[in-house]
Amino acid sequence: MARILIVDDAKFMRLTLKNMLENGSHEIVGEGENGQEAIDLYREFKPDLLTLDITMPVKSGLEALKEIHTEFPDAKVIMCSAMGQQKMVVEAIESGAKDFIVKPFDQARVLDSISRVLE
């Protein structure tokens, strides 16, 4: 079981991910809705893993990822993206993301990604 922080600007997406992860016996330590909250909550909770949407207000997921990775080089981050954001996904991986999951979420794919990143 991992302690996971979920950050996505869409409440429905956070709820969907939360349900999938709790079904996989993971603990959700916090939720945020923009990139700045991702940074602040990561500092506060120091989760085992962070799921981070790419497109968000205030700060994008990519900006948040870069800040978090600079401060916490061992951070395990999985980026969430809609179809058609391949360029941003590549940039996210180059910036330290360990994996990405595509919306709409598939529970088996989400849990498999979490397991692989936590190994």
N, CA, C and O atoms as CSV, one atom per row, in Angstrom:
chain,resi,resn,atom,element,x,y,z
A,1,MET,N,N,0.841,-1.195,0.000
A,1,MET,CA,C,0.000,0.000,0.000
A,1,MET,C,C,0.878,1.246,0.000
A,1,MET,O,O,1.821,1.368,0.782
A,2,ALA,N,N,0.538,2.171,-0.904
A,2,ALA,CA,C,1.312,3.401,-1.012
A,2,ALA,C,C,0.481,4.601,-0.571
A,2,ALA,O,O,-0.748,4.588,-0.635
A,3,ARG,N,N,1.184,5.635,-0.122
A,3,ARG,CA,C,0.560,6.918,0.218
A,3,ARG,C,C,0.631,7.785,-1.034
A,3,ARG,O,O,1.717,8.128,-1.502
A,4,ILE,N,N,-0.539,8.137,-1.571
A,4,ILE,CA,C,-0.585,8.800,-2.879
A,4,ILE,C,C,-1.281,10.154,-2.787
A,4,ILE,O,O,-2.288,10.315,-2.098
A,5,LEU,N,N,-0.710,11.126,-3.508
A,5,LEU,CA,C,-1.276,12.464,-3.646
A,5,LEU,C,C,-1.824,12.571,-5.068
A,5,LEU,O,O,-1.131,12.239,-6.030
A,6,ILE,N,N,-3.075,13.039,-5.203
A,6,ILE,CA,C,-3.725,13.186,-6.510
A,6,ILE,C,C,-3.914,14.674,-6.796
A,6,ILE,O,O,-4.493,15.399,-5.986
A,7,VAL,N,N,-3.422,15.127,-7.955
A,7,VAL,CA,C,-3.620,16.526,-8.330
A,7,VAL,C,C,-4.166,16.583,-9.760
A,7,VAL,O,O,-3.510,16.162,-10.713
A,8,ASP,N,N,-5.374,17.113,-9.878
A,8,ASP,CA,C,-6.052,17.270,-11.166
A,8,ASP,C,C,-7.070,18.385,-10.986
A,8,ASP,O,O,-7.723,18.459,-9.944
A,9,ASP,N,N,-7.218,19.253,-11.980
A,9,ASP,CA,C,-8.160,20.370,-11.831
A,9,ASP,C,C,-9.615,19.928,-11.933
A,9,ASP,O,O,-10.510,20.680,-11.549
A,10,ALA,N,N,-9.869,18.724,-12.443
A,10,ALA,CA,C,-11.241,18.223,-12.561
A,10,ALA,C,C,-11.582,17.339,-11.356
A,10,ALA,O,O,-10.976,16.287,-11.149
A,11,LYS,N,N,-12.553,17.784,-10.576
A,11,LYS,CA,C,-12.956,17.030,-9.387
A,11,LYS,C,C,-13.364,15.601,-9.743
A,11,LYS,O,O,-13.037,14.660,-9.020
A,12,PHE,N,N,-14.079,15.443,-10.860
A,12,PHE,CA,C,-14.518,14.113,-11.288
A,12,PHE,C,C,-13.316,13.191,-11.531
A,12,PHE,O,O,-13.355,12.014,-11.173
A,13,MET,N,N,-12.253,13.723,-12.136
A,13,MET,CA,C,-11.057,12.905,-12.395
A,13,MET,C,C,-10.372,12.524,-11.083
A,13,MET,O,O,-9.898,11.398,-10.932
A,14,ARG,N,N,-10.320,13.460,-10.137
A,14,ARG,CA,C,-9.731,13.140,-8.829
A,14,ARG,C,C,-10.529,12.034,-8.154
A,14,ARG,O,O,-9.955,11.091,-7.608
A,15,LEU,N,N,-11.837,12.148,-8.190
A,15,LEU,CA,C,-12.699,11.142,-7.563
A,15,LEU,C,C,-12.541,9.779,-8.236
A,15,LEU,O,O,-12.474,8.751,-7.562
A,16,THR,N,N,-12.483,9.778,-9.558
A,16,THR,CA,C,-12.308,8.527,-10.308
A,16,THR,C,C,-10.993,7.856,-9.919
A,16,THR,O,O,-10.964,6.660,-9.626
A,17,LEU,N,N,-9.912,8.624,-9.917
A,17,LEU,CA,C,-8.598,8.076,-9.548
A,17,LEU,C,C,-8.592,7.610,-8.096
A,17,LEU,O,O,-8.066,6.543,-7.781
A,18,LYS,N,N,-9.177,8.410,-7.219
A,18,LYS,CA,C,-9.216,8.065,-5.794
A,18,LYS,C,C,-9.901,6.716,-5.600
A,18,LYS,O,O,-9.393,5.862,-4.873
A,19,ASN,N,N,-11.042,6.519,-6.241
A,19,ASN,CA,C,-11.763,5.248,-6.115
A,19,ASN,C,C,-10.939,4.076,-6.637
A,19,ASN,O,O,-10.882,3.022,-6.004
A,20,MET,N,N,-10.304,4.259,-7.788
A,20,MET,CA,C,-9.473,3.191,-8.360
A,20,MET,C,C,-8.318,2.836,-7.427
A,20,MET,O,O,-8.034,1.662,-7.189
A,21,LEU,N,N,-7.658,3.866,-6.904
A,21,LEU,CA,C,-6.486,3.637,-6.058
A,21,LEU,C,C,-6.870,3.027,-4.715
A,21,LEU,O,O,-6.174,2.148,-4.207
A,22,GLU,N,N,-7.972,3.491,-4.142
A,22,GLU,CA,C,-8.424,2.891,-2.883
A,22,GLU,C,C,-8.846,1.436,-3.094
A,22,GLU,O,O,-8.637,0.595,-2.220
A,23,ASN,N,N,-9.437,1.140,-4.251
A,23,ASN,CA,C,-9.765,-0.254,-4.581
A,23,ASN,C,C,-8.503,-1.103,-4.687
A,23,ASN,O,O,-8.541,-2.315,-4.474
A,24,GLY,N,N,-7.387,-0.459,-5.018
A,24,GLY,CA,C,-6.101,-1.149,-5.092
A,24,GLY,C,C,-5.344,-1.114,-3.776
A,24,GLY,O,O,-4.145,-1.389,-3.739
A,25,SER,N,N,-6.042,-0.776,-2.689
A,25,SER,CA,C,-5.495,-0.759,-1.326
A,25,SER,C,C,-4.467,0.342,-1.070
A,25,SER,O,O,-3.607,0.201,-0.201
A,26,HIS,N,N,-4.554,1.426,-1.817
A,26,HIS,CA,C,-3.652,2.557,-1.582
A,26,HIS,C,C,-4.359,3.609,-0.733
A,26,HIS,O,O,-5.587,3.684,-0.705
A,27,GLU,N,N,-3.555,4.423,-0.039
A,27,GLU,CA,C,-4.086,5.488,0.802
A,27,GLU,C,C,-3.911,6.826,0.088
A,27,GLU,O,O,-2.816,7.148,-0.373
A,28,ILE,N,N,-4.989,7.604,-0.003
A,28,ILE,CA,C,-4.917,8.926,-0.604
A,28,ILE,C,C,-4.635,9.925,0.523
A,28,ILE,O,O,-5.466,10.127,1.408
A,29,VAL,N,N,-3.451,10.546,0.477
A,29,VAL,CA,C,-3.061,11.457,1.557
A,29,VAL,C,C,-3.513,12.890,1.309
A,29,VAL,O,O,-3.551,13.698,2.237
A,30,GLY,N,N,-3.854,13.210,0.068
A,30,GLY,CA,C,-4.305,14.558,-0.236
A,30,GLY,C,C,-4.715,14.688,-1.680
A,30,GLY,O,O,-4.417,13.835,-2.516
A,31,GLU,N,N,-5.418,15.797,-1.958
A,31,GLU,CA,C,-5.861,16.103,-3.318
A,31,GLU,C,C,-5.665,17.589,-3.572
A,31,GLU,O,O,-5.867,18.417,-2.683
A,32,GLY,N,N,-5.268,17.917,-4.795
A,32,GLY,CA,C,-5.117,19.311,-5.185
A,32,GLY,C,C,-5.691,19.527,-6.561
A,32,GLY,O,O,-5.964,18.578,-7.297
A,33,GLU,N,N,-5.876,20.817,-6.909
A,33,GLU,CA,C,-6.502,21.106,-8.198
A,33,GLU,C,C,-5.687,22.021,-9.111
A,33,GLU,O,O,-6.184,22.449,-10.153
A,34,ASN,N,N,-4.440,22.327,-8.735
A,34,ASN,CA,C,-3.579,23.079,-9.646
A,34,ASN,C,C,-2.110,22.784,-9.327
A,34,ASN,O,O,-1.794,22.159,-8.314
A,35,GLY,N,N,-1.232,23.242,-10.201
A,35,GLY,CA,C,0.181,22.940,-10.057
A,35,GLY,C,C,0.811,23.476,-8.785
A,35,GLY,O,O,1.669,22.820,-8.194
A,36,GLN,N,N,0.392,24.670,-8.353
A,36,GLN,CA,C,0.956,25.224,-7.116
A,36,GLN,C,C,0.551,24.382,-5.919
A,36,GLN,O,O,1.359,24.145,-5.021
A,37,GLU,N,N,-0.712,23.925,-5.900
A,37,GLU,CA,C,-1.156,23.049,-4.814
A,37,GLU,C,C,-0.367,21.741,-4.835
A,37,GLU,O,O,-0.068,21.182,-3.780
A,38,ALA,N,N,-0.033,21.254,-6.017
A,38,ALA,CA,C,0.759,20.021,-6.118
A,38,ALA,C,C,2.085,20.192,-5.380
A,38,ALA,O,O,2.497,19.315,-4.622
A,39,ILE,N,N,2.743,21.313,-5.603
A,39,ILE,CA,C,4.037,21.584,-4.970
A,39,ILE,C,C,3.869,21.699,-3.454
A,39,ILE,O,O,4.601,21.072,-2.688
A,40,ASP,N,N,2.894,22.511,-3.035
A,40,ASP,CA,C,2.674,22.736,-1.603
A,40,ASP,C,C,2.296,21.441,-0.884
A,40,ASP,O,O,2.822,21.149,0.190
A,41,LEU,N,N,1.382,20.663,-1.477
A,41,LEU,CA,C,0.941,19.414,-0.848
A,41,LEU,C,C,2.045,18.361,-0.854
A,41,LEU,O,O,2.151,17.563,0.077
A,42,TYR,N,N,2.867,18.358,-1.906
A,42,TYR,CA,C,3.984,17.407,-1.939
A,42,TYR,C,C,4.943,17.699,-0.783
A,42,TYR,O,O,5.393,16.787,-0.089
A,43,ARG,N,N,5.244,18.962,-0.590
A,43,ARG,CA,C,6.134,19.349,0.520
A,43,ARG,C,C,5.524,18.938,1.860
A,43,ARG,O,O,6.232,18.466,2.750
A,44,GLU,N,N,4.211,19.119,2.002
A,44,GLU,CA,C,3.549,18.831,3.266
A,44,GLU,C,C,3.466,17.330,3.550
A,44,GLU,O,O,3.778,16.892,4.657
A,45,PHE,N,N,3.052,16.549,2.568
A,45,PHE,CA,C,2.783,15.131,2.809
A,45,PHE,C,C,3.921,14.180,2.440
A,45,PHE,O,O,3.985,13.061,2.948
A,46,LYS,N,N,4.825,14.626,1.551
A,46,LYS,CA,C,5.907,13.768,1.061
A,46,LYS,C,C,5.378,12.358,0.752
A,46,LYS,O,O,5.802,11.374,1.358
A,47,PRO,N,N,4.438,12.288,-0.209
A,47,PRO,CA,C,3.813,11.000,-0.523
A,47,PRO,C,C,4.791,10.038,-1.194
A,47,PRO,O,O,5.858,10.432,-1.664
A,48,ASP,N,N,4.393,8.764,-1.224
A,48,ASP,CA,C,5.188,7.757,-1.937
A,48,ASP,C,C,5.103,7.993,-3.439
A,48,ASP,O,O,6.028,7.669,-4.185
A,49,LEU,N,N,3.974,8.565,-3.874
A,49,LEU,CA,C,3.739,8.751,-5.296
A,49,LEU,C,C,2.763,9.903,-5.506
A,49,LEU,O,O,1.884,10.144,-4.678
A,50,LEU,N,N,2.928,10.613,-6.623
A,50,LEU,CA,C,2.064,11.724,-6.992
A,50,LEU,C,C,1.502,11.464,-8.376
A,50,LEU,O,O,2.255,11.168,-9.304
A,51,THR,N,N,0.166,11.572,-8.531
A,51,THR,CA,C,-0.419,11.575,-9.874
A,51,THR,C,C,-0.706,13.032,-10.192
A,51,THR,O,O,-1.287,13.752,-9.380
A,52,LEU,N,N,-0.295,13.461,-11.377
A,52,LEU,CA,C,-0.286,14.885,-11.713
A,52,LEU,C,C,-0.830,15.101,-13.114
A,52,LEU,O,O,-0.282,14.584,-14.087
A,53,ASP,N,N,-1.908,15.863,-13.213
A,53,ASP,CA,C,-2.474,16.224,-14.511
A,53,ASP,C,C,-1.515,17.188,-15.208
A,53,ASP,O,O,-0.817,17.958,-14.548
A,54,ILE,N,N,-1.480,17.144,-16.532
A,54,ILE,CA,C,-0.582,18.036,-17.272
A,54,ILE,C,C,-1.172,19.441,-17.378
A,54,ILE,O,O,-0.490,20.421,-17.081
A,55,THR,N,N,-2.430,19.545,-17.797
A,55,THR,CA,C,-3.046,20.847,-18.065
A,55,THR,C,C,-3.885,21.285,-16.869
A,55,THR,O,O,-4.945,20.722,-16.596
A,56,MET,N,N,-3.387,22.310,-16.155
A,56,MET,CA,C,-4.087,22.830,-14.971
A,56,MET,C,C,-3.857,24.332,-14.855
A,56,MET,O,O,-2.917,24.869,-15.441
A,57,PRO,N,N,-4.729,25.014,-14.089
A,57,PRO,CA,C,-4.553,26.458,-13.881
A,57,PRO,C,C,-3.440,26.759,-12.866
A,57,PRO,O,O,-2.886,25.853,-12.245
A,58,VAL,N,N,-3.134,28.018,-12.719
A,58,VAL,CA,C,-2.124,28.584,-11.814
A,58,VAL,C,C,-0.726,28.173,-12.268
A,58,VAL,O,O,0.051,29.014,-12.720
A,59,LYS,N,N,-0.405,26.897,-12.152
A,59,LYS,CA,C,0.834,26.318,-12.695
A,59,LYS,C,C,0.450,25.027,-13.382
A,59,LYS,O,O,-0.384,24.275,-12.877
A,60,SER,N,N,1.049,24.765,-14.523
A,60,SER,CA,C,0.750,23.513,-15.225
A,60,SER,C,C,1.393,22.341,-14.487
A,60,SER,O,O,2.259,22.525,-13.632
A,61,GLY,N,N,0.958,21.154,-14.830
A,61,GLY,CA,C,1.561,19.963,-14.252
A,61,GLY,C,C,3.037,19.864,-14.591
A,61,GLY,O,O,3.832,19.399,-13.774
A,62,LEU,N,N,3.412,20.297,-15.792
A,62,LEU,CA,C,4.829,20.253,-16.188
A,62,LEU,C,C,5.665,21.200,-15.332
A,62,LEU,O,O,6.761,20.845,-14.899
A,63,GLU,N,N,5.150,22.398,-15.089
A,63,GLU,CA,C,5.879,23.348,-14.234
A,63,GLU,C,C,6.012,22.787,-12.818
A,63,GLU,O,O,7.079,22.858,-12.208
A,64,ALA,N,N,4.915,22.229,-12.307
A,64,ALA,CA,C,4.949,21.653,-10.954
A,64,ALA,C,C,5.922,20.486,-10.896
A,64,ALA,O,O,6.700,20.373,-9.948
A,65,LEU,N,N,5.885,19.618,-11.901
A,65,LEU,CA,C,6.792,18.468,-11.955
A,65,LEU,C,C,8.250,18.928,-11.875
A,65,LEU,O,O,9.037,18.375,-11.107
A,66,LYS,N,N,8.599,19.922,-12.654
A,66,LYS,CA,C,9.985,20.408,-12.682
A,66,LYS,C,C,10.402,20.952,-11.313
A,66,LYS,O,O,11.513,20.689,-10.853
A,67,GLU,N,N,9.511,21.709,-10.662
A,67,GLU,CA,C,9.839,22.243,-9.324
A,67,GLU,C,C,9.969,21.121,-8.296
A,67,GLU,O,O,10.910,21.102,-7.503
A,68,ILE,N,N,9.025,20.195,-8.319
A,68,ILE,CA,C,9.055,19.088,-7.360
A,68,ILE,C,C,10.308,18.247,-7.584
A,68,ILE,O,O,10.983,17.865,-6.628
A,69,HIS,N,N,10.617,17.959,-8.840
A,69,HIS,CA,C,11.770,17.108,-9.142
A,69,HIS,C,C,13.086,17.782,-8.766
A,69,HIS,O,O,14.042,17.107,-8.382
A,70,THR,N,N,13.140,19.116,-8.875
A,70,THR,CA,C,14.345,19.846,-8.472
A,70,THR,C,C,14.547,19.747,-6.962
A,70,THR,O,O,15.662,19.532,-6.487
A,71,GLU,N,N,13.457,19.907,-6.217
A,71,GLU,CA,C,13.530,19.876,-4.757
A,71,GLU,C,C,13.591,18.447,-4.195
A,71,GLU,O,O,14.231,18.194,-3.174
A,72,PHE,N,N,12.923,17.536,-4.874
A,72,PHE,CA,C,12.854,16.127,-4.437
A,72,PHE,C,C,13.228,15.233,-5.622
A,72,PHE,O,O,12.344,14.702,-6.294
A,73,PRO,N,N,14.531,15.061,-5.885
A,73,PRO,CA,C,14.956,14.310,-7.075
A,73,PRO,C,C,14.437,12.868,-7.128
A,73,PRO,O,O,14.332,12.296,-8.213
A,74,ASP,N,N,14.115,12.281,-5.986
A,74,ASP,CA,C,13.620,10.908,-5.967
A,74,ASP,C,C,12.100,10.811,-6.036
A,74,ASP,O,O,11.545,9.722,-5.892
A,75,ALA,N,N,11.427,11.929,-6.252
A,75,ALA,CA,C,9.958,11.928,-6.307
A,75,ALA,C,C,9.470,10.992,-7.402
A,75,ALA,O,O,10.002,10.971,-8.512
A,76,LYS,N,N,8.446,10.221,-7.062
A,76,LYS,CA,C,7.825,9.314,-8.031
A,76,LYS,C,C,6.533,9.975,-8.496
A,76,LYS,O,O,5.574,10.111,-7.737
A,77,VAL,N,N,6.535,10.383,-9.769
A,77,VAL,CA,C,5.401,11.117,-10.329
A,77,VAL,C,C,4.894,10.409,-11.573
A,77,VAL,O,O,5.666,10.053,-12.463
A,78,ILE,N,N,3.583,10.212,-11.619
A,78,ILE,CA,C,2.930,9.683,-12.813
A,78,ILE,C,C,2.077,10.810,-13.377
A,78,ILE,O,O,1.215,11.350,-12.685
A,79,MET,N,N,2.319,11.161,-14.629
A,79,MET,CA,C,1.556,12.225,-15.276
A,79,MET,C,C,0.270,11.650,-15.861
A,79,MET,O,O,0.233,10.511,-16.326
A,80,CYS,N,N,-0.779,12.463,-15.825
A,80,CYS,CA,C,-2.070,12.092,-16.410
A,80,CYS,C,C,-2.318,13.024,-17.587
A,80,CYS,O,O,-2.154,14.239,-17.474
A,81,SER,N,N,-2.715,12.449,-18.715
A,81,SER,CA,C,-2.941,13.296,-19.881
A,81,SER,C,C,-4.128,12.798,-20.687
A,81,SER,O,O,-4.491,11.622,-20.651
A,82,ALA,N,N,-4.717,13.735,-21.413
A,82,ALA,CA,C,-5.741,13.365,-22.376
A,82,ALA,C,C,-5.044,12.923,-23.656
A,82,ALA,O,O,-3.864,13.210,-23.858
A,83,MET,N,N,-5.757,12.244,-24.496
A,83,MET,CA,C,-5.182,11.845,-25.781
A,83,MET,C,C,-4.719,13.086,-26.533
A,83,MET,O,O,-5.287,14.165,-26.365
A,84,GLY,N,N,-3.699,12.937,-27.354
A,84,GLY,CA,C,-3.257,14.048,-28.175
A,84,GLY,C,C,-2.274,14.978,-27.493
A,84,GLY,O,O,-1.984,16.052,-28.019
A,85,GLN,N,N,-1.752,14.591,-26.327
A,85,GLN,CA,C,-0.775,15.441,-25.636
A,85,GLN,C,C,0.598,14.766,-25.618
A,85,GLN,O,O,1.364,14.938,-24.670
A,86,GLN,N,N,0.908,13.998,-26.669
A,86,GLN,CA,C,2.144,13.229,-26.690
A,86,GLN,C,C,3.388,14.087,-26.497
A,86,GLN,O,O,4.317,13.680,-25.800
A,87,LYS,N,N,3.415,15.271,-27.107
A,87,LYS,CA,C,4.585,16.139,-26.973
A,87,LYS,C,C,4.822,16.506,-25.508
A,87,LYS,O,O,5.958,16.510,-25.035
A,88,MET,N,N,3.730,16.814,-24.797
A,88,MET,CA,C,3.861,17.172,-23.384
A,88,MET,C,C,4.243,15.959,-22.543
A,88,MET,O,O,4.972,16.089,-21.560
A,89,VAL,N,N,3.756,14.784,-22.924
A,89,VAL,CA,C,4.101,13.562,-22.193
A,89,VAL,C,C,5.598,13.304,-22.309
A,89,VAL,O,O,6.251,12.966,-21.322
A,90,VAL,N,N,6.140,13.462,-23.507
A,90,VAL,CA,C,7.583,13.274,-23.710
A,90,VAL,C,C,8.358,14.273,-22.855
A,90,VAL,O,O,9.343,13.905,-22.215
A,91,GLU,N,N,7.926,15.524,-22.841
A,91,GLU,CA,C,8.591,16.541,-22.024
A,91,GLU,C,C,8.511,16.171,-20.535
A,91,GLU,O,O,9.469,16.373,-19.789
A,92,ALA,N,N,7.368,15.633,-20.113
A,92,ALA,CA,C,7.195,15.231,-18.714
A,92,ALA,C,C,8.159,14.109,-18.342
A,92,ALA,O,O,8.772,14.144,-17.276
A,93,ILE,N,N,8.292,13.124,-19.209
A,93,ILE,CA,C,9.219,12.008,-18.944
A,93,ILE,C,C,10.653,12.540,-18.882
A,93,ILE,O,O,11.430,12.142,-18.014
A,94,GLU,N,N,10.996,13.432,-19.798
A,94,GLU,CA,C,12.342,14.030,-19.794
A,94,GLU,C,C,12.571,14.870,-18.542
A,94,GLU,O,O,13.715,15.062,-18.129
A,95,SER,N,N,11.492,15.376,-17.932
A,95,SER,CA,C,11.598,16.220,-16.741
A,95,SER,C,C,11.526,15.432,-15.443
A,95,SER,O,O,11.560,16.019,-14.362
A,96,GLY,N,N,11.427,14.108,-15.533
A,96,GLY,CA,C,11.475,13.301,-14.323
A,96,GLY,C,C,10.265,12.443,-14.019
A,96,GLY,O,O,10.298,11.658,-13.071
A,97,ALA,N,N,9.186,12.568,-14.798
A,97,ALA,CA,C,8.016,11.704,-14.563
A,97,ALA,C,C,8.415,10.258,-14.818
A,97,ALA,O,O,9.196,9.969,-15.725
A,98,LYS,N,N,7.871,9.351,-14.009
A,98,LYS,CA,C,8.219,7.935,-14.125
A,98,LYS,C,C,7.326,7.191,-15.115
A,98,LYS,O,O,7.717,6.151,-15.644
A,99,ASP,N,N,6.122,7.723,-15.367
A,99,ASP,CA,C,5.181,7.065,-16.276
A,99,ASP,C,C,4.065,8.057,-16.576
A,99,ASP,O,O,4.034,9.154,-16.017
A,100,PHE,N,N,3.157,7.671,-17.454
A,100,PHE,CA,C,1.978,8.479,-17.707
A,100,PHE,C,C,0.786,7.567,-17.922
A,100,PHE,O,O,0.919,6.449,-18.420
A,101,ILE,N,N,-0.372,8.060,-17.542
A,101,ILE,CA,C,-1.614,7.333,-17.781
A,101,ILE,C,C,-2.540,8.257,-18.563
A,101,ILE,O,O,-2.564,9.469,-18.346
A,102,VAL,N,N,-3.299,7.662,-19.473
A,102,VAL,CA,C,-4.131,8.428,-20.383
A,102,VAL,C,C,-5.577,8.418,-19.913
A,102,VAL,O,O,-6.099,7.394,-19.473
A,103,LYS,N,N,-6.213,9.585,-20.017
A,103,LYS,CA,C,-7.633,9.706,-19.716
A,103,LYS,C,C,-8.426,9.309,-20.957
A,103,LYS,O,O,-7.971,9.580,-22.068
A,104,PRO,N,N,-9.586,8.681,-20.818
A,104,PRO,CA,C,-10.205,8.250,-19.567
A,104,PRO,C,C,-9.423,7.095,-18.949
A,104,PRO,O,O,-8.855,6.267,-19.660
A,105,PHE,N,N,-9.401,7.049,-17.629
A,105,PHE,CA,C,-8.587,6.079,-16.908
A,105,PHE,C,C,-9.138,4.663,-17.009
A,105,PHE,O,O,-10.347,4.437,-16.958
A,106,ASP,N,N,-8.218,3.723,-17.152
A,106,ASP,CA,C,-8.538,2.298,-17.103
A,106,ASP,C,C,-7.930,1.770,-15.798
A,106,ASP,O,O,-6.722,1.880,-15.590
A,107,GLN,N,N,-8.760,1.202,-14.925
A,107,GLN,CA,C,-8.292,0.809,-13.595
A,107,GLN,C,C,-7.095,-0.140,-13.653
A,107,GLN,O,O,-6.137,0.041,-12.901
A,108,ALA,N,N,-7.129,-1.131,-14.517
A,108,ALA,CA,C,-6.018,-2.083,-14.599
A,108,ALA,C,C,-4.727,-1.361,-15.000
A,108,ALA,O,O,-3.665,-1.630,-14.440
A,109,ARG,N,N,-4.818,-0.455,-15.958
A,109,ARG,CA,C,-3.632,0.283,-16.423
A,109,ARG,C,C,-3.106,1.197,-15.313
A,109,ARG,O,O,-1.896,1.299,-15.111
A,110,VAL,N,N,-4.018,1.860,-14.594
A,110,VAL,CA,C,-3.621,2.758,-13.509
A,110,VAL,C,C,-2.881,1.981,-12.417
A,110,VAL,O,O,-1.799,2.382,-11.989
A,111,LEU,N,N,-3.468,0.870,-11.970
A,111,LEU,CA,C,-2.854,0.088,-10.888
A,111,LEU,C,C,-1.547,-0.554,-11.327
A,111,LEU,O,O,-0.618,-0.685,-10.529
A,112,ASP,N,N,-1.468,-0.957,-12.603
A,112,ASP,CA,C,-0.228,-1.531,-13.129
A,112,ASP,C,C,0.874,-0.469,-13.136
A,112,ASP,O,O,2.011,-0.750,-12.758
A,113,SER,N,N,0.541,0.734,-13.560
A,113,SER,CA,C,1.510,1.828,-13.605
A,113,SER,C,C,2.015,2.145,-12.190
A,113,SER,O,O,3.215,2.327,-11.985
A,114,ILE,N,N,1.100,2.210,-11.220
A,114,ILE,CA,C,1.469,2.504,-9.836
A,114,ILE,C,C,2.429,1.431,-9.317
A,114,ILE,O,O,3.446,1.745,-8.700
A,115,SER,N,N,2.100,0.177,-9.572
A,115,SER,CA,C,2.952,-0.933,-9.110
A,115,SER,C,C,4.351,-0.855,-9.698
A,115,SER,O,O,5.343,-1.023,-8.989
A,116,ARG,N,N,4.426,-0.593,-11.026
A,116,ARG,CA,C,5.734,-0.536,-11.681
A,116,ARG,C,C,6.576,0.618,-11.141
A,116,ARG,O,O,7.772,0.449,-10.900
A,117,VAL,N,N,5.968,1.786,-10.950
A,117,VAL,CA,C,6.707,2.961,-10.487
A,117,VAL,C,C,7.176,2.776,-9.047
A,117,VAL,O,O,8.237,3.278,-8.675
A,118,LEU,N,N,6.407,2.070,-8.241
A,118,LEU,CA,C,6.765,1.893,-6.831
A,118,LEU,C,C,7.801,0.792,-6.602
A,118,LEU,O,O,8.355,0.691,-5.507
A,119,GLU,N,N,8.066,-0.024,-7.605
A,119,GLU,CA,C,9.032,-1.137,-7.432
A,119,GLU,C,C,10.413,-0.644,-7.061
A,119,GLU,O,O,11.328,-1.447,-6.882
